[in-house]
Amino acid sequence: MKKQLSKDELNRHINKPGINVVYGFTPICATCALAERFLNIAMEVVPTEVKKADLNYHEDFIETYKIKSVPVLMAFKNGACVKSLYRFESVTNLVEFFKNIDE
């Protein structure tokens, strides 16, 4: 995954046409570290561009999308959140998320 996103970069990403995925995390979250490892493997199985956002720097984003906890994987379609995932149970779970994003 790429570097940390600024507020403007995050907004541009989620508002691009088509499906855009954001991985929300915090650096001190041990579960986030494990989730990111699962996510990297899942992205090899289903090639998907995922932008990484340290939610410590995105309070407006948290409030707007009512994010409950981290880690969170969110899919946006034309600026609207169409799917969220909070339970990174397995690589298979993440692969299914990517495969079924449009449903």
Phi, psi and omega in degrees: 000158184281182179295173177300142180268141170281170179301316180294318179297319179297313179297318177298319181297311184288340181262002175294151175299148177091196181269131179226134186246138178235133173256114179262134184209174166228144186296331183271002181276113180294323178296324178297320180297316177293318179300321180294325177296315177300316183298317179299321178291316180299323180290338173285325180286314179240093183305115184218137175276124179234127176265140185258128181231117173287109187289352172299336184253009185226058181299321179298319179298316179301313181292315182301316185259009176049051180291127186271325184196173174240151359285158175219139176243124185233134176253131180244140175235114180053041175092351180254136177288120181254345182197139176228149177224124178252339183257106180266067187294323184197169174297320179302318178302316180289322177300316178298320177303311180296318182293330186249025184300324184278354183274000000 
